[in-house]
Amino acid sequence: MTLDLVTAKRMALEYLAEQQTKPGGVPYSIVDSRIVEDDEGWYFPYQSVEFLTTGDMNASLVGNWPIFVRRDGLHVGPCRPEKWLRRN
């Protein structure tokens, strides 16, 4: 099975919905303008809805890795993008 962007984004949103129900979780939103695709899948950067709507830095998420969805759907979760690993 090979996923497309629409399906991968839905899976990333489902993952974030689960995370926001955990202690310390807040409503999250994917930052569409920052989605990155590579040969292995997609990286979905996200931020708190409060920060995106108000700009309040106290509501900003810092240090979070994007949600990675592999093309085969076997991995959905935080992952440091490979291009960053090669650069650093």
PDB file with SEQRES, HELIX, SHEET and CRYST1 records, atoms N, CA, C and O in Angstrom:
SEQRES   1 A   88  MET THR LEU ASP LEU VAL THR ALA LYS ARG MET ALA LEU          
SEQRES   2 A   88  GLU TYR LEU ALA GLU GLN GLN THR LYS PRO GLY GLY VAL          
SEQRES   3 A   88  PRO TYR SER ILE VAL ASP SER ARG ILE VAL GLU ASP ASP          
SEQRES   4 A   88  GLU GLY TRP TYR PHE PRO TYR GLN SER VAL GLU PHE LEU          
SEQRES   5 A   88  THR THR GLY ASP MET ASN ALA SER LEU VAL GLY ASN TRP          
SEQRES   6 A   88  PRO ILE PHE VAL ARG ARG ASP GLY LEU HIS VAL GLY PRO          
SEQRES   7 A   88  CYS ARG PRO GLU LYS TRP LEU ARG ARG ASN                      
HELIX    1 AA1 LEU A    5  GLN A   20  1                                  16    
HELIX    2 AA2 ASP A   32  ARG A   34  5                                   3    
HELIX    3 AA3 VAL A   49  THR A   54  1                                   6    
HELIX    4 AA4 MET A   57  ALA A   59  5                                   3    
HELIX    5 AA5 GLU A   82  ARG A   87  1                                   6    
SHEET    1 AA1 2 TYR A  28  ILE A  30  0                                        
SHEET    2 AA1 2 TYR A  46  SER A  48 -1                                        
SHEET    1 AA2 4 VAL A  36  GLU A  37  0                                        
SHEET    2 AA2 4 GLY A  41  PHE A  44 -1                                        
SHEET    3 AA2 4 ILE A  67  ARG A  70 -1                                        
SHEET    4 AA2 4 VAL A  76  PRO A  78 -1                                        
CRYST1    1.000    1.000    1.000  90.00  90.00  90.00 P 1           1          
ATOM      1  N   MET A   1       0.846  -1.177   0.000  1.00  0.00           N  
ATOM      2  CA  MET A   1       0.000   0.000   0.000  1.00  0.00           C  
ATOM      3  C   MET A   1       0.893   1.243   0.000  1.00  0.00           C  
ATOM      4  O   MET A   1       1.827   1.346   0.796  1.00  0.00           O  
ATOM      5  N   THR A   2       0.602   2.168  -0.887  1.00  0.00           N  
ATOM      6  CA  THR A   2       1.307   3.439  -0.922  1.00  0.00           C  
ATOM      7  C   THR A   2       0.296   4.551  -0.687  1.00  0.00           C  
ATOM      8  O   THR A   2      -0.728   4.634  -1.365  1.00  0.00           O  
ATOM      9  N   LEU A   3       0.601   5.404   0.287  1.00  0.00           N  
ATOM     10  CA  LEU A   3      -0.306   6.486   0.642  1.00  0.00           C  
ATOM     11  C   LEU A   3      -0.123   7.683  -0.276  1.00  0.00           C  
ATOM     12  O   LEU A   3       0.922   7.852  -0.903  1.00  0.00           O  
ATOM     13  N   ASP A   4      -1.167   8.518  -0.344  1.00  0.00           N  
ATOM     14  CA  ASP A   4      -1.038   9.815  -0.986  1.00  0.00           C  
ATOM     15  C   ASP A   4      -1.025  10.882   0.109  1.00  0.00           C  
ATOM     16  O   ASP A   4      -1.233  10.574   1.282  1.00  0.00           O  
ATOM     17  N   LEU A   5      -0.784  12.121  -0.271  1.00  0.00           N  
ATOM     18  CA  LEU A   5      -0.677  13.213   0.692  1.00  0.00           C  
ATOM     19  C   LEU A   5      -1.947  13.379   1.520  1.00  0.00           C  
ATOM     20  O   LEU A   5      -1.873  13.591   2.730  1.00  0.00           O  
ATOM     21  N   VAL A   6      -3.095  13.287   0.889  1.00  0.00           N  
ATOM     22  CA  VAL A   6      -4.361  13.483   1.607  1.00  0.00           C  
ATOM     23  C   VAL A   6      -4.524  12.438   2.708  1.00  0.00           C  
ATOM     24  O   VAL A   6      -4.895  12.775   3.832  1.00  0.00           O  
ATOM     25  N   THR A   7      -4.253  11.189   2.397  1.00  0.00           N  
ATOM     26  CA  THR A   7      -4.372  10.115   3.385  1.00  0.00           C  
ATOM     27  C   THR A   7      -3.326  10.264   4.477  1.00  0.00           C  
ATOM     28  O   THR A   7      -3.621  10.067   5.655  1.00  0.00           O  
ATOM     29  N   ALA A   8      -2.105  10.610   4.089  1.00  0.00           N  
ATOM     30  CA  ALA A   8      -1.033  10.802   5.076  1.00  0.00           C  
ATOM     31  C   ALA A   8      -1.380  11.938   6.031  1.00  0.00           C  
ATOM     32  O   ALA A   8      -1.151  11.823   7.235  1.00  0.00           O  
ATOM     33  N   LYS A   9      -1.923  13.025   5.513  1.00  0.00           N  
ATOM     34  CA  LYS A   9      -2.302  14.152   6.381  1.00  0.00           C  
ATOM     35  C   LYS A   9      -3.409  13.737   7.342  1.00  0.00           C  
ATOM     36  O   LYS A   9      -3.380  14.105   8.516  1.00  0.00           O  
ATOM     37  N   ARG A  10      -4.379  12.979   6.853  1.00  0.00           N  
ATOM     38  CA  ARG A  10      -5.448  12.499   7.735  1.00  0.00           C  
ATOM     39  C   ARG A  10      -4.864  11.669   8.868  1.00  0.00           C  
ATOM     40  O   ARG A  10      -5.289  11.803  10.016  1.00  0.00           O  
ATOM     41  N   MET A  11      -3.898  10.816   8.561  1.00  0.00           N  
ATOM     42  CA  MET A  11      -3.266   9.988   9.591  1.00  0.00           C  
ATOM     43  C   MET A  11      -2.501  10.852  10.597  1.00  0.00           C  
ATOM     44  O   MET A  11      -2.529  10.578  11.797  1.00  0.00           O  
ATOM     45  N   ALA A  12      -1.823  11.887  10.117  1.00  0.00           N  
ATOM     46  CA  ALA A  12      -1.103  12.799  11.015  1.00  0.00           C  
ATOM     47  C   ALA A  12      -2.088  13.535  11.921  1.00  0.00           C  
ATOM     48  O   ALA A  12      -1.822  13.704  13.111  1.00  0.00           O  
ATOM     49  N   LEU A  13      -3.213  13.969  11.375  1.00  0.00           N  
ATOM     50  CA  LEU A  13      -4.231  14.657  12.179  1.00  0.00           C  
ATOM     51  C   LEU A  13      -4.833  13.729  13.231  1.00  0.00           C  
ATOM     52  O   LEU A  13      -5.107  14.155  14.353  1.00  0.00           O  
ATOM     53  N   GLU A  14      -5.040  12.465  12.873  1.00  0.00           N  
ATOM     54  CA  GLU A  14      -5.547  11.490  13.845  1.00  0.00           C  
ATOM     55  C   GLU A  14      -4.544  11.301  14.979  1.00  0.00           C  
ATOM     56  O   GLU A  14      -4.931  11.215  16.144  1.00  0.00           O  
ATOM     57  N   TYR A  15      -3.272  11.236  14.644  1.00  0.00           N  
ATOM     58  CA  TYR A  15      -2.227  11.105  15.663  1.00  0.00           C  
ATOM     59  C   TYR A  15      -2.251  12.315  16.597  1.00  0.00           C  
ATOM     60  O   TYR A  15      -2.205  12.158  17.817  1.00  0.00           O  
ATOM     61  N   LEU A  16      -2.323  13.514  16.032  1.00  0.00           N  
ATOM     62  CA  LEU A  16      -2.349  14.723  16.860  1.00  0.00           C  
ATOM     63  C   LEU A  16      -3.605  14.786  17.727  1.00  0.00           C  
ATOM     64  O   LEU A  16      -3.546  15.249  18.866  1.00  0.00           O  
ATOM     65  N   ALA A  17      -4.727  14.330  17.204  1.00  0.00           N  
ATOM     66  CA  ALA A  17      -5.964  14.312  17.993  1.00  0.00           C  
ATOM     67  C   ALA A  17      -5.806  13.415  19.213  1.00  0.00           C  
ATOM     68  O   ALA A  17      -6.292  13.751  20.293  1.00  0.00           O  
ATOM     69  N   GLU A  18      -5.136  12.285  19.056  1.00  0.00           N  
ATOM     70  CA  GLU A  18      -4.867  11.398  20.198  1.00  0.00           C  
ATOM     71  C   GLU A  18      -3.960  12.085  21.211  1.00  0.00           C  
ATOM     72  O   GLU A  18      -4.182  11.983  22.418  1.00  0.00           O  
ATOM     73  N   GLN A  19      -2.940  12.783  20.723  1.00  0.00           N  
ATOM     74  CA  GLN A  19      -1.970  13.427  21.610  1.00  0.00           C  
ATOM     75  C   GLN A  19      -2.593  14.548  22.433  1.00  0.00           C  
ATOM     76  O   GLN A  19      -2.194  14.770  23.576  1.00  0.00           O  
ATOM     77  N   GLN A  20      -3.557  15.251  21.869  1.00  0.00           N  
ATOM     78  CA  GLN A  20      -4.139  16.370  22.605  1.00  0.00           C  
ATOM     79  C   GLN A  20      -5.014  15.914  23.760  1.00  0.00           C  
ATOM     80  O   GLN A  20      -5.358  16.723  24.622  1.00  0.00           O  
ATOM     81  N   THR A  21      -5.381  14.646  23.800  1.00  0.00           N  
ATOM     82  CA  THR A  21      -6.176  14.139  24.923  1.00  0.00           C  
ATOM     83  C   THR A  21      -5.302  13.701  26.090  1.00  0.00           C  
ATOM     84  O   THR A  21      -5.808  13.421  27.176  1.00  0.00           O  
ATOM     85  N   LYS A  22      -4.000  13.641  25.872  1.00  0.00           N  
ATOM     86  CA  LYS A  22      -3.075  13.216  26.929  1.00  0.00           C  
ATOM     87  C   LYS A  22      -2.764  14.386  27.853  1.00  0.00           C  
ATOM     88  O   LYS A  22      -2.958  15.541  27.472  1.00  0.00           O  
ATOM     89  N   PRO A  23      -2.279  14.102  29.076  1.00  0.00           N  
ATOM     90  CA  PRO A  23      -1.919  15.191  29.990  1.00  0.00           C  
ATOM     91  C   PRO A  23      -0.945  16.168  29.323  1.00  0.00           C  
ATOM     92  O   PRO A  23       0.046  15.762  28.716  1.00  0.00           O  
ATOM     93  N   GLY A  24      -1.244  17.438  29.448  1.00  0.00           N  
ATOM     94  CA  GLY A  24      -0.411  18.470  28.841  1.00  0.00           C  
ATOM     95  C   GLY A  24      -0.731  18.732  27.383  1.00  0.00           C  
ATOM     96  O   GLY A  24      -0.170  19.640  26.769  1.00  0.00           O  
ATOM     97  N   GLY A  25      -1.635  17.936  26.828  1.00  0.00           N  
ATOM     98  CA  GLY A  25      -1.999  18.116  25.430  1.00  0.00           C  
ATOM     99  C   GLY A  25      -2.862  19.349  25.235  1.00  0.00           C  
ATOM    100  O   GLY A  25      -3.615  19.741  26.126  1.00  0.00           O  
ATOM    101  N   VAL A  26      -2.749  19.945  24.079  1.00  0.00           N  
ATOM    102  CA  VAL A  26      -3.552  21.108  23.693  1.00  0.00           C  
ATOM    103  C   VAL A  26      -4.029  20.869  22.262  1.00  0.00           C  
ATOM    104  O   VAL A  26      -3.503  19.988  21.581  1.00  0.00           O  
ATOM    105  N   PRO A  27      -5.009  21.632  21.796  1.00  0.00           N  
ATOM    106  CA  PRO A  27      -5.390  21.491  20.385  1.00  0.00           C  
ATOM    107  C   PRO A  27      -4.218  21.868  19.469  1.00  0.00           C  
ATOM    108  O   PRO A  27      -3.585  22.908  19.648  1.00  0.00           O  
ATOM    109  N   TYR A  28      -3.945  21.009  18.491  1.00  0.00           N  
ATOM    110  CA  TYR A  28      -2.841  21.200  17.562  1.00  0.00           C  
ATOM    111  C   TYR A  28      -3.376  21.411  16.151  1.00  0.00           C  
ATOM    112  O   TYR A  28      -4.490  21.002  15.824  1.00  0.00           O  
ATOM    113  N   SER A  29      -2.563  22.054  15.329  1.00  0.00           N  
ATOM    114  CA  SER A  29      -2.894  22.229  13.919  1.00  0.00           C  
ATOM    115  C   SER A  29      -1.632  22.022  13.090  1.00  0.00           C  
ATOM    116  O   SER A  29      -0.547  22.463  13.469  1.00  0.00           O  
ATOM    117  N   ILE A  30      -1.786  21.351  11.963  1.00  0.00           N  
ATOM    118  CA  ILE A  30      -0.674  21.180  11.036  1.00  0.00           C  
ATOM    119  C   ILE A  30      -0.439  22.503  10.313  1.00  0.00           C  
ATOM    120  O   ILE A  30      -1.389  23.190   9.937  1.00  0.00           O  
ATOM    121  N   VAL A  31       0.821  22.853  10.123  1.00  0.00           N  
ATOM    122  CA  VAL A  31       1.189  24.071   9.396  1.00  0.00           C  
ATOM    123  C   VAL A  31       1.404  23.668   7.932  1.00  0.00           C  
ATOM    124  O   VAL A  31       2.492  23.244   7.542  1.00  0.00           O  
ATOM    125  N   ASP A  32       0.345  23.809   7.139  1.00  0.00           N  
ATOM    126  CA  ASP A  32       0.354  23.316   5.755  1.00  0.00           C  
ATOM    127  C   ASP A  32       1.497  23.878   4.917  1.00  0.00           C  
ATOM    128  O   ASP A  32       2.055  23.165   4.083  1.00  0.00           O  
ATOM    129  N   SER A  33       1.850  25.127   5.123  1.00  0.00           N  
ATOM    130  CA  SER A  33       2.891  25.751   4.300  1.00  0.00           C  
ATOM    131  C   SER A  33       4.281  25.176   4.565  1.00  0.00           C  
ATOM    132  O   SER A  33       5.222  25.468   3.828  1.00  0.00           O  
ATOM    133  N   ARG A  34       4.416  24.366   5.606  1.00  0.00           N  
ATOM    134  CA  ARG A  34       5.722  23.810   5.980  1.00  0.00           C  
ATOM    135  C   ARG A  34       5.819  22.294   5.790  1.00  0.00           C  
ATOM    136  O   ARG A  34       6.819  21.692   6.181  1.00  0.00           O  
ATOM    137  N   ILE A  35       4.797  21.667   5.193  1.00  0.00           N  
ATOM    138  CA  ILE A  35       4.844  20.222   4.953  1.00  0.00           C  
ATOM    139  C   ILE A  35       5.997  19.913   4.001  1.00  0.00           C  
ATOM    140  O   ILE A  35       6.183  20.589   2.989  1.00  0.00           O  
ATOM    141  N   VAL A  36       6.767  18.878   4.346  1.00  0.00           N  
ATOM    142  CA  VAL A  36       7.905  18.463   3.520  1.00  0.00           C  
ATOM    143  C   VAL A  36       7.679  17.018   3.082  1.00  0.00           C  
ATOM    144  O   VAL A  36       7.298  16.164   3.883  1.00  0.00           O  
ATOM    145  N   GLU A  37       7.919  16.762   1.802  1.00  0.00           N  
ATOM    146  CA  GLU A  37       7.823  15.405   1.256  1.00  0.00           C  
ATOM    147  C   GLU A  37       9.214  14.952   0.841  1.00  0.00           C  
ATOM    148  O   GLU A  37       9.975  15.716   0.247  1.00  0.00           O  
ATOM    149  N   ASP A  38       9.541  13.698   1.159  1.00  0.00           N  
ATOM    150  CA  ASP A  38      10.769  13.105   0.634  1.00  0.00           C  
ATOM    151  C   ASP A  38      10.450  11.710   0.122  1.00  0.00           C  
ATOM    152  O   ASP A  38       9.282  11.328   0.047  1.00  0.00           O  
ATOM    153  N   ASP A  39      11.469  10.951  -0.229  1.00  0.00           N  
ATOM    154  CA  ASP A  39      11.256   9.625  -0.812  1.00  0.00           C  
ATOM    155  C   ASP A  39      10.547   8.665   0.133  1.00  0.00           C  
ATOM    156  O   ASP A  39       9.857   7.749  -0.315  1.00  0.00           O  
ATOM    157  N   GLU A  40      10.711   8.868   1.433  1.00  0.00           N  
ATOM    158  CA  GLU A  40      10.154   7.948   2.430  1.00  0.00           C  
ATOM    159  C   GLU A  40       8.739   8.295   2.873  1.00  0.00           C  
ATOM    160  O   GLU A  40       8.000   7.418   3.322  1.00  0.00           O  
ATOM    161  N   GLY A  41       8.350   9.573   2.751  1.00  0.00           N  
ATOM    162  CA  GLY A  41       7.026   9.973   3.214  1.00  0.00           C  
ATOM    163  C   GLY A  41       6.917  11.474   3.387  1.00  0.00           C  
ATOM    164  O   GLY A  41       7.558  12.245   2.672  1.00  0.00           O  
ATOM    165  N   TRP A  42       6.087  11.885   4.358  1.00  0.00           N  
ATOM    166  CA  TRP A  42       5.810  13.298   4.578  1.00  0.00           C  
ATOM    167  C   TRP A  42       6.081  13.674   6.025  1.00  0.00           C  
ATOM    168  O   TRP A  42       5.859  12.889   6.948  1.00  0.00           O  
ATOM    169  N   TYR A  43       6.571  14.910   6.198  1.00  0.00           N  
ATOM    170  CA  TYR A  43       6.775  15.506   7.517  1.00  0.00           C  
ATOM    171  C   TYR A  43       5.737  16.605   7.683  1.00  0.00           C  
ATOM    172  O   TYR A  43       5.647  17.522   6.866  1.00  0.00           O  
ATOM    173  N   PHE A  44       4.950  16.498   8.759  1.00  0.00           N  
ATOM    174  CA  PHE A  44       3.881  17.450   9.009  1.00  0.00           C  
ATOM    175  C   PHE A  44       4.206  18.281  10.247  1.00  0.00           C  
ATOM    176  O   PHE A  44       3.955  17.840  11.369  1.00  0.00           O  
ATOM    177  N   PRO A  45       4.765  19.486  10.055  1.00  0.00           N  
ATOM    178  CA  PRO A  45       5.019  20.351  11.204  1.00  0.00           C  
ATOM    179  C   PRO A  45       3.681  20.777  11.816  1.00  0.00           C  
ATOM    180  O   PRO A  45       2.684  20.935  11.112  1.00  0.00           O  
ATOM    181  N   TYR A  46       3.681  20.953  13.108  1.00  0.00           N  
ATOM    182  CA  TYR A  46       2.449  21.361  13.778  1.00  0.00           C  
ATOM    183  C   TYR A  46       2.762  22.374  14.862  1.00  0.00           C  
ATOM    184  O   TYR A  46       3.906  22.538  15.286  1.00  0.00           O  
ATOM    185  N   GLN A  47       1.703  23.048  15.295  1.00  0.00           N  
ATOM    186  CA  GLN A  47       1.819  24.084  16.305  1.00  0.00           C  
ATOM    187  C   GLN A  47       0.508  24.113  17.081  1.00  0.00           C  
ATOM    188  O   GLN A  47      -0.499  23.565  16.631  1.00  0.00           O  
ATOM    189  N   SER A  48       0.522  24.742  18.230  1.00  0.00           N  
ATOM    190  CA  SER A  48      -0.722  24.850  18.994  1.00  0.00           C  
ATOM    191  C   SER A  48      -1.674  25.800  18.263  1.00  0.00           C  
ATOM    192  O   SER A  48      -1.250  26.804  17.690  1.00  0.00           O  
ATOM    193  N   VAL A  49      -2.943  25.472  18.293  1.00  0.00           N  
ATOM    194  CA  VAL A  49      -3.954  26.321  17.671  1.00  0.00           C  
ATOM    195  C   VAL A  49      -3.935  27.703  18.322  1.00  0.00           C  
ATOM    196  O   VAL A  49      -4.080  28.718  17.640  1.00  0.00           O  
ATOM    197  N   GLU A  50      -3.757  27.736  19.636  1.00  0.00           N  
ATOM    198  CA  GLU A  50      -3.743  29.025  20.338  1.00  0.00           C  
ATOM    199  C   GLU A  50      -2.637  29.929  19.795  1.00  0.00           C  
ATOM    200  O   GLU A  50      -2.877  31.108  19.533  1.00  0.00           O  
ATOM    201  N   PHE A  51      -1.439  29.394  19.624  1.00  0.00           N  
ATOM    202  CA  PHE A  51      -0.345  30.210  19.090  1.00  0.00           C  
ATOM    203  C   PHE A  51      -0.655  30.682  17.674  1.00  0.00           C  
ATOM    204  O   PHE A  51      -0.426  31.846  17.344  1.00  0.00           O  
ATOM    205  N   LEU A  52      -1.174  29.790  16.837  1.00  0.00           N  
ATOM    206  CA  LEU A  52      -1.456  30.154  15.450  1.00  0.00           C  
ATOM    207  C   LEU A  52      -2.530  31.226  15.341  1.00  0.00           C  
ATOM    208  O   LEU A  52      -2.508  32.031  14.410  1.00  0.00           O  
ATOM    209  N   THR A  53      -3.471  31.246  16.282  1.00  0.00           N  
ATOM    210  CA  THR A  53      -4.554  32.228  16.207  1.00  0.00           C  
ATOM    211  C   THR A  53      -4.251  33.518  16.947  1.00  0.00           C  
ATOM    212  O   THR A  53      -4.767  34.573  16.578  1.00  0.00           O  
ATOM    213  N   THR A  54      -3.416  33.458  17.996  1.00  0.00           N  
ATOM    214  CA  THR A  54      -3.162  34.661  18.797  1.00  0.00           C  
ATOM    215  C   THR A  54      -1.750  35.207  18.644  1.00  0.00           C  
ATOM    216  O   THR A  54      -1.518  36.392  18.883  1.00  0.00           O  
ATOM    217  N   GLY A  55      -0.806  34.360  18.251  1.00  0.00           N  
ATOM    218  CA  GLY A  55       0.588  34.782  18.192  1.00  0.00           C  
ATOM    219  C   GLY A  55       1.253  34.869  19.556  1.00  0.00           C  
ATOM    220  O   GLY A  55       2.383  35.345  19.667  1.00  0.00           O  
ATOM    221  N   ASP A  56       0.560  34.413  20.595  1.00  0.00           N  
ATOM    222  CA  ASP A  56       1.095  34.457  21.962  1.00  0.00           C  
ATOM    223  C   ASP A  56       2.232  33.446  22.089  1.00  0.00           C  
ATOM    224  O   ASP A  56       2.009  32.237  22.021  1.00  0.00           O  
ATOM    225  N   MET A  57       3.449  33.949  22.275  1.00  0.00           N  
ATOM    226  CA  MET A  57       4.620  33.072  22.371  1.00  0.00           C  
ATOM    227  C   MET A  57       4.526  32.097  23.542  1.00  0.00           C  
ATOM    228  O   MET A  57       5.135  31.028  23.499  1.00  0.00           O  
ATOM    229  N   ASN A  58       3.778  32.443  24.583  1.00  0.00           N  
ATOM    230  CA  ASN A  58       3.603  31.527  25.714  1.00  0.00           C  
ATOM    231  C   ASN A  58       2.845  30.264  25.311  1.00  0.00           C  
ATOM    232  O   ASN A  58       2.931  29.243  25.993  1.00  0.00           O  
ATOM    233  N   ALA A  59       2.107  30.329  24.213  1.00  0.00           N  
ATOM    234  CA  ALA A  59       1.347  29.171  23.730  1.00  0.00           C  
ATOM    235  C   ALA A  59       2.088  28.413  22.630  1.00  0.00           C  
ATOM    236  O   ALA A  59       1.584  27.412  22.119  1.00  0.00           O  
ATOM    237  N   SER A  60       3.269  28.880  22.266  1.00  0.00           N  
ATOM    238  CA  SER A  60       4.036  28.268  21.186  1.00  0.00           C  
ATOM    239  C   SER A  60       4.654  26.944  21.629  1.00  0.00           C  
ATOM    240  O   SER A  60       5.111  26.807  22.764  1.00  0.00           O  
ATOM    241  N   LEU A  61       4.661  25.983  20.729  1.00  0.00           N  
ATOM    242  CA  LEU A  61       5.351  24.719  20.966  1.00  0.00           C  
ATOM    243  C   LEU A  61       6.791  24.886  20.503  1.00  0.00           C  
ATOM    244  O   LEU A  61       7.042  25.366  19.398  1.00  0.00           O  
ATOM    245  N   VAL A  62       7.721  24.495  21.338  1.00  0.00           N  
ATOM    246  CA  VAL A  62       9.139  24.662  21.022  1.00  0.00           C  
ATOM    247  C   VAL A  62       9.827  23.306  21.130  1.00  0.00           C  
ATOM    248  O   VAL A  62       9.635  22.581  22.106  1.00  0.00           O  
ATOM    249  N   GLY A  63      10.621  22.971  20.131  1.00  0.00           N  
ATOM    250  CA  GLY A  63      11.396  21.735  20.184  1.00  0.00           C  
ATOM    251  C   GLY A  63      10.656  20.487  19.746  1.00  0.00           C  
ATOM    252  O   GLY A  63      11.182  19.380  19.866  1.00  0.00           O  
ATOM    253  N   ASN A  64       9.446  20.650  19.242  1.00  0.00           N  
ATOM    254  CA  ASN A  64       8.709  19.473  18.790  1.00  0.00           C  
ATOM    255  C   ASN A  64       9.130  19.100  17.375  1.00  0.00           C  
ATOM    256  O   ASN A  64       9.294  19.968  16.518  1.00  0.00           O  
ATOM    257  N   TRP A  65       9.304  17.804  17.138  1.00  0.00           N  
ATOM    258  CA  TRP A  65       9.611  17.320  15.797  1.00  0.00           C  
ATOM    259  C   TRP A  65       8.310  17.158  15.027  1.00  0.00           C  
ATOM    260  O   TRP A  65       7.263  16.913  15.627  1.00  0.00           O  
ATOM    261  N   PRO A  66       8.362  17.292  13.714  1.00  0.00           N  
ATOM    262  CA  PRO A  66       7.138  17.106  12.935  1.00  0.00           C  
ATOM    263  C   PRO A  66       6.652  15.657  12.997  1.00  0.00           C  
ATOM    264  O   PRO A  66       7.405  14.738  13.320  1.00  0.00           O  
ATOM    265  N   ILE A  67       5.391  15.492  12.683  1.00  0.00           N  
ATOM    266  CA  ILE A  67       4.822  14.146  12.591  1.00  0.00           C  
ATOM    267  C   ILE A  67       5.201  13.593  11.219  1.00  0.00           C  
ATOM    268  O   ILE A  67       4.928  14.208  10.188  1.00  0.00           O  
ATOM    269  N   PHE A  68       5.833  12.424  11.229  1.00  0.00           N  
ATOM    270  CA  PHE A  68       6.245  11.776   9.988  1.00  0.00           C  
ATOM    271  C   PHE A  68       5.288  10.637   9.684  1.00  0.00           C  
ATOM    272  O   PHE A  68       4.966   9.829  10.555  1.00  0.00           O  
ATOM    273  N   VAL A  69       4.838  10.582   8.436  1.00  0.00           N  
ATOM    274  CA  VAL A  69       4.000   9.476   7.964  1.00  0.00           C  
ATOM    275  C   VAL A  69       4.731   8.836   6.796  1.00  0.00           C  
ATOM    276  O   VAL A  69       4.945   9.456   5.754  1.00  0.00           O  
ATOM    277  N   ARG A  70       5.111   7.573   6.996  1.00  0.00           N  
ATOM    278  CA  ARG A  70       5.795   6.835   5.925  1.00  0.00           C  
ATOM    279  C   ARG A  70       4.818   6.520   4.804  1.00  0.00           C  
ATOM    280  O   ARG A  70       3.621   6.350   5.034  1.00  0.00           O  
ATOM    281  N   ARG A  71       5.336   6.445   3.606  1.00  0.00           N  
ATOM    282  CA  ARG A  71       4.494   6.170   2.433  1.00  0.00           C  
ATOM    283  C   ARG A  71       3.724   4.857   2.540  1.00  0.00           C  
ATOM    284  O   ARG A  71       2.635   4.721   1.981  1.00  0.00           O  
ATOM    285  N   ASP A  72       4.292   3.896   3.259  1.00  0.00           N  
ATOM    286  CA  ASP A  72       3.601   2.611   3.411  1.00  0.00           C  
ATOM    287  C   ASP A  72       2.640   2.614   4.594  1.00  0.00           C  
ATOM    288  O   ASP A  72       1.952   1.620   4.829  1.00  0.00           O  
ATOM    289  N   GLY A  73       2.580   3.717   5.343  1.00  0.00           N  
ATOM    290  CA  GLY A  73       1.655   3.842   6.465  1.00  0.00           C  
ATOM    291  C   GLY A  73       2.076   3.114   7.721  1.00  0.00           C  
ATOM    292  O   GLY A  73       1.320   3.089   8.693  1.00  0.00           O  
ATOM    293  N   LEU A  74       3.269   2.514   7.735  1.00  0.00           N  
ATOM    294  CA  LEU A  74       3.692   1.718   8.887  1.00  0.00           C  
ATOM    295  C   LEU A  74       4.283   2.550  10.022  1.00  0.00           C  
ATOM    296  O   LEU A  74       4.500   2.026  11.114  1.00  0.00           O  
ATOM    297  N   HIS A  75       4.544   3.825   9.786  1.00  0.00           N  
ATOM    298  CA  HIS A  75       5.030   4.698  10.863  1.00  0.00           C  
ATOM    299  C   HIS A  75       4.283   6.019  10.808  1.00  0.00           C  
ATOM    300  O   HIS A  75       4.223   6.676   9.769  1.00  0.00           O  
ATOM    301  N   VAL A  76       3.708   6.397  11.957  1.00  0.00           N  
ATOM    302  CA  VAL A  76       3.093   7.704  12.128  1.00  0.00           C  
ATOM    303  C   VAL A  76       3.525   8.194  13.497  1.00  0.00           C  
ATOM    304  O   VAL A  76       3.147   7.608  14.512  1.00  0.00           O  
ATOM    305  N   GLY A  77       4.304   9.251  13.539  1.00  0.00           N  
ATOM    306  CA  GLY A  77       4.742   9.799  14.818  1.00  0.00           C  
ATOM    307  C   GLY A  77       5.871  10.785  14.638  1.00  0.00           C  
ATOM    308  O   GLY A  77       6.339  11.006  13.520  1.00  0.00           O  
ATOM    309  N   PRO A  78       6.314  11.382  15.735  1.00  0.00           N  
ATOM    310  CA  PRO A  78       7.376  12.384  15.655  1.00  0.00           C  
ATOM    311  C   PRO A  78       8.659  11.796  15.068  1.00  0.00           C  
ATOM    312  O   PRO A  78       9.039  10.665  15.369  1.00  0.00           O  
ATOM    313  N   CYS A  79       9.306  12.583  14.235  1.00  0.00           N  
ATOM    314  CA  CYS A  79      10.545  12.131  13.608  1.00  0.00           C  
ATOM    315  C   CYS A  79      11.316  13.347  13.119  1.00  0.00           C  
ATOM    316  O   CYS A  79      10.744  14.272  12.543  1.00  0.00           O  
ATOM    317  N   ARG A  80      12.611  13.333  13.356  1.00  0.00           N  
ATOM    318  CA  ARG A  80      13.469  14.407  12.867  1.00  0.00           C  
ATOM    319  C   ARG A  80      13.708  14.187  11.375  1.00  0.00           C  
ATOM    320  O   ARG A  80      14.146  13.108  10.976  1.00  0.00           O  
ATOM    321  N   PRO A  81      13.427  15.189  10.548  1.00  0.00           N  
ATOM    322  CA  PRO A  81      13.617  15.020   9.105  1.00  0.00           C  
ATOM    323  C   PRO A  81      15.055  14.676   8.748  1.00  0.00           C  
ATOM    324  O   PRO A  81      15.991  15.277   9.276  1.00  0.00           O  
ATOM    325  N   GLU A  82      15.229  13.717   7.857  1.00  0.00           N  
ATOM    326  CA  GLU A  82      16.553  13.257   7.435  1.00  0.00           C  
ATOM    327  C   GLU A  82      17.407  14.382   6.867  1.00  0.00           C  
ATOM    328  O   GLU A  82      18.623  14.400   7.062  1.00  0.00           O  
ATOM    329  N   LYS A  83      16.779  15.317   6.167  1.00  0.00           N  
ATOM    330  CA  LYS A  83      17.585  16.395   5.584  1.00  0.00           C  
ATOM    331  C   LYS A  83      18.259  17.207   6.677  1.00  0.00           C  
ATOM    332  O   LYS A  83      19.347  17.738   6.459  1.00  0.00           O  
ATOM    333  N   TRP A  84      17.648  17.315   7.836  1.00  0.00           N  
ATOM    334  CA  TRP A  84      18.264  18.024   8.958  1.00  0.00           C  
ATOM    335  C   TRP A  84      19.419  17.207   9.519  1.00  0.00           C  
ATOM    336  O   TRP A  84      20.437  17.768   9.922  1.00  0.00           O  
ATOM    337  N   LEU A  85      19.269  15.887   9.547  1.00  0.00           N  
ATOM    338  CA  LEU A  85      20.339  15.030  10.051  1.00  0.00           C  
ATOM    339  C   LEU A  85      21.585  15.147   9.177  1.00  0.00           C  
ATOM    340  O   LEU A  85      22.702  15.194   9.692  1.00  0.00           O  
ATOM    341  N   ARG A  86      21.401  15.195   7.870  1.00  0.00           N  
ATOM    342  CA  ARG A  86      22.533  15.299   6.945  1.00  0.00           C  
ATOM    343  C   ARG A  86      23.237  16.648   7.064  1.00  0.00           C  
ATOM    344  O   ARG A  86      24.452  16.737   6.886  1.00  0.00           O  
ATOM    345  N   ARG A  87      22.471  17.694   7.366  1.00  0.00           N  
ATOM    346  CA  ARG A  87      23.029  19.038   7.453  1.00  0.00           C  
ATOM    347  C   ARG A  87      23.779  19.267   8.756  1.00  0.00           C  
ATOM    348  O   ARG A  87      24.719  20.060   8.789  1.00  0.00           O  
ATOM    349  N   ASN A  88      23.390  18.597   9.821  1.00  0.00           N  
ATOM    350  CA  ASN A  88      23.979  18.855  11.149  1.00  0.00           C  
ATOM    351  C   ASN A  88      24.937  17.780  11.576  1.00  0.00           C  
ATOM    352  O   ASN A  88      25.508  17.858  12.664  1.00  0.00           O  
TER     353      ASN A  88                                                      
END                                                                             
